[in-house]
Amino acid sequence: MTDHSARRPLPTSPFRTRAEAPQKRFAVGDRVTHDAYGLGRVIGVEGDSNTAVLVDFGSQQERITPPYAPMHKL
């Protein structure tokens, strides 16, 4: 028997079980808010696919890596 649980459903399938969230993209200069650090500005982006983002939160700078769930672009 074949294990079908590892197979991805077709994008147009009405039986998709989970929605894929779009990847967040940040650019230098973006204003952001972070659940733990507060308001900040992106001062650096690593990699073409946003491997990590360096954010200046005023009192500190933090390197934020995916998933970016607690960080949102303003």
N, C-alpha and C positions, 0 to 999 in steps of 0.2 A: 504494500500500500504506500501511497505517496502522502507526505505531510503537506496539506494545503494551507496550513496556518501561516507559513512563511511567505506565501505568494502575495504579491501586491495586487490589489484590485485595479481594474482599469479606471482611468480618471473620470470617465463618463458613467461608471457603474452606479446604479441607485443603491447598491448594497455596501457602499464604502462605510467602514465602521468608524474611522477617525478622520477628522479634517486636518490637513497639514497646514500649520500656521506659516505664513510667509516669513522669510528670514528678515530680521531687522538689519538695516544698513545705516551706517553713520559716516559722516564726512567731517573733516576738520572744520571747526567753526560752528557746528551744530550745538544748539542749546539743548540740554537734556535734564531730566529729573530722575533721581535714583531713590528707591525706597529707603535705603540705609544712609546715603551720603547727602541727599538733598539736591539742590540745583547746581549745575555745572556746565562747562563748555568743553567739547571735544578738542583736544590739542594734538592728537596723533592717532593714526589708524595703521595697524599692522596687517600686511597681506592684502591681496586683491579681494578676498572674500570676507573681510572684517574678522580676521583671526583673533584680534584683540583691539581694544580701544583704550587710549589713554585720555583720562578726563581730569580737568582741573576743577575741583570743587571749592576753590578759594583757600581754605585752610590746609588742604592736602590734595595730592594728585594720586589717582588710583588707576591701575591697569585692570580693566574689566574684560572678562572673557565670556564667550557664549556658554550657556544661553543668556540672553540679555533680558530675561523676563522682568526683573525689578527695575529696568532702565527704559525710559520712554523719551522719544524726541518731542520737543515742544514746538 
